[in-house]
Amino acid sequence: MNGEGNARRPGGRPVIGICARTAPVTLRGSDMIVSLVFQPHVDILASAGCVPVLLPLLPEVGPVLDQLDGLLIPGGPDVDPALYGGTAHPRTFGGGPAADAAELALVRRALDAGLPVLGICRGMQLLNVLRGGTLHQHLPEVTGDDAHCPESGAFTLGRHRLRLEPGSRLAEIFGDGAAEAACHHHQGIDRIGTGLAATAWAPDGVIEALEAVDHPFAVGVQWEAGHTGDEPLYFALAEAATARSAAAEGSGRR
């Protein structure tokens, strides 16, 4: 970025990109396809002093990361199992190869640039797949129940206590005691990717958080952050983005 980059930030606040999701909606009686983000992601980041911006999943979006201070990858459709050498399970429903490729490219570019990254649900799974990890495509076949994604006609959250790894970034964010998560995922981490470490587990042993050990701030959580708040996660991302922005400013990179 040039020397004027920070001046374009409203009040000097860190700018956080949020990967958009594409979905069909009906608006005023008309069916259409829209790019959208979950409003609590926007609201909580704004309350943390950030400027959230929506990033459509297009190949040309990558260079925009050079203008950002952090990246949030939210929940969404299943990752294409072909990306980790798997064959699609009957219950696996992806968003399409183009969206997967565009989002993986964004995450790769963000990590390479040292940009603070927070992955939520699909976001954590993308981080793992990018680093060479694999996924369980349907957790009930592994755990024997649907506790992580209760079967119902509505979006129902499963709830459980988490065991946090002492000394981890997540333990620093939530405290060294146990944390509670509200989840809605039928997939989970199988083999952990290179440079990642598990830092939270559900009572049944399912991995609920990953952190990149070779990055200043790259955290993934499997649960549905935003649906139940989890403000400390967003504030930690905001703090990391602010620190990176200040360091860049001080070094003259902006």
N, C-alpha and C positions, 0 to 999 in steps of 0.2 A: 504494500500500500504506500501511497505517497504521503507527504507531510500533511495534506489536507484531510486525510481519511478520518481521523478522530474528530475533526471539526464537524463532520456531517452527522455524528452521533448525537441525538437529542440529549443535551445535558451531559454528554460524555458517557452515557450509560452503555454497558456491554450489549451487543446485538447477538441474539441467539437464534440460529436457524432451526426450524422444526420441519422435518420431512412430512410432506403432505400425503394424504391418502385419497385415492380416487374412488368415488362411490356413486351409485344412482340415487337420486332423490326426486321427490315430487314437490314442486313449488308452485303454489297458486294453480293447481290442477294440471301443471305441465311436467312431464317426465324429462329429466336431464341428468347428465353426468357432471359431477363437480369435483374439484380438488379442495380438500378440507383438512382441518386439524381439530382435535378435541379441545373444546374451549377451556377447560381447566388448565391445560398445559400453558395456554396463553395467559390466563389470569394469574396463575401462581408465579410464573416467570416475571410478569409485569410487577407483581407485588414485591418481588425480590429485587426490583430496580433494573430489570432488563428490558430491552426492546425485542419482542419476539417477531420473527418474520417467517412466512410460509415458503417452503422450498418445493416446487413441483418436481416430480421424479422424471426429469428429462436429462439426456446426456450432456446438454449444454450448460447445466446448472453448476457443475463442479467449480468453475472459476469464481463463483460467487462466494465460496468459502473463504477466499482471500480477504473478503470484506467483513467477515464475521468473527466473533469472539468465542463461540461455542456452538455445539450441535446437539439437538435432542432427536433421537430416533424412537418414535412411539410404537405402540402396538399396531397390529394389522394382520394381513393374511399370512398363511404359512409360507415359509421359505421353500423354494423348489428343491426337493430332495436330490435332484440330479447334481446340484451344486456341491453336495458332499458325498457323491457316489451312491446315492440311494435310489430306490424305485418307489414311486408314489403309493402311499397307503390309501385304501378306499376313503378314509376320513380326512385326507390331506387336501386342502383347498388353497391354492396359491393365488397371488395377484397377477401373475404373468411374468415371463422371462425378462421383458424390457424393464419393468418396474424393479425387479430384483437386481438386475445389472446396474441400473442407474443408482439405486440406493447403496449397493455395495461399493460402487465407485466413490460415492460421497463419503462413506465411512472410511474407506481406505485413504482418501485424500485428507480427511480431517485428522486421522491418526498420524499420518506421515508429517503433517504440519504441526503436530503437538497441540492441536485444538482440543479443549475440554469436551468430552463426549459423555452423554448420558443415554443409555439404551433401555427402553422399557418394553418388556414382553418380546415381541418380534425383534425389537432393537437389540436386545441381549443375544437373541439367537443369531441374528445377522453378524454380530461381532464375533461370536464363536465360529460360525461357518467361515467368515473371512479369514480367521486365523487357523483354518484347517480342521476345526472340530466338527462333530456330527451331532445329530438330534435324534431323540426318540420321537417317532412320528405320532404315536397315540399312547399317552401315559397310562390310561386304564389297563392296557395290556402289560405294563411294567409294574404298576403299583397294586393292581387288583381292584381298584375302585375309581370313582370319578370325583374325588375330593378336591382336585385342582380345577375342575370345570364341571360343576354340578349340572346334570341334565335337566333341562326344563324348557318351557316355551319362551322364556324371557332371558335377558342377560343377567344370570345369577352368579354372584361371587362366592367362591369358597374362602373360608377363613382359617388361618392356622398361625401358630407361633413359629418364629424363626430362630434358629441358632446361628449367631454371628461369630465369625472368626475373630478372636481377640487381636487387637492391633491393626485390623484391616481398616480401609477407608470407610467401609460401611459401619463398622463399630465406632469409628470416630464421629460419623454423622449421627447415628442413632443412640450412641452410648453402648457400653460393653454388655448390657443386659440383653435379654431376648426382645425382639421386635415382633409386631404382629403384621401380617400381610393379608390382603384381600386379592384373590387370584381368579383368573378365568382363562386357563390355557390347557389345551389337550396335548401339547407337545412340550418337550423339555430337553435339557442338555444330556447328551450321552458322553462322547469323548470330548474332553476339554481341549480347546485350541492352544496353539503355541503361544507362550507369553501371557497366558491368562491363568488366574487362580480362582477357585471357588471360595466365596467368603460368606455365604449364607445357605442354610439348608432348612427344608421343611421337616416336620417330625418323621416323615416316611423316607427321608434321605434324598429327596429330589432337590437338585441344586437350584437355589432361588436367587443367587447373585454371583456375578463374575467381575473381576477387576483385572485390568492390564497391569502387569508388574513392571513393564518397560515404558510406561507412559505417565505423565504428571497427573492426569485425571481422565480415566476411561473406565466408567462403571456401568454395568448392566444389571438390571433387576428383572426377575421373571414375573413378578406380580403386577397388578393393574394400578400402578401409581397414577394419581390424578383422579381416579374414580373415588378414592378414599382420602385424597389429600397428599400425604407424604411430603409436606412442604420442606422438611429438612433436605431431601434429595435435590429439589429444585434450587434451594438456597445455596447448597454446596456447589452445584453447577455454576450458579451466578457468581459465587465467590472465586471459583477457579477461573472463570472467564474474565472477571475484573482484574485478578492478579496477572493473568497473561497479557491483557490489554495494557496494563500499567508497565509491565516489563518491556513490552514492545515499544511503548512510547519512550521509555527511558533509554532504550538502546538506539533510538533513532530509526527503527524500522518503519515507523509511521511518520 
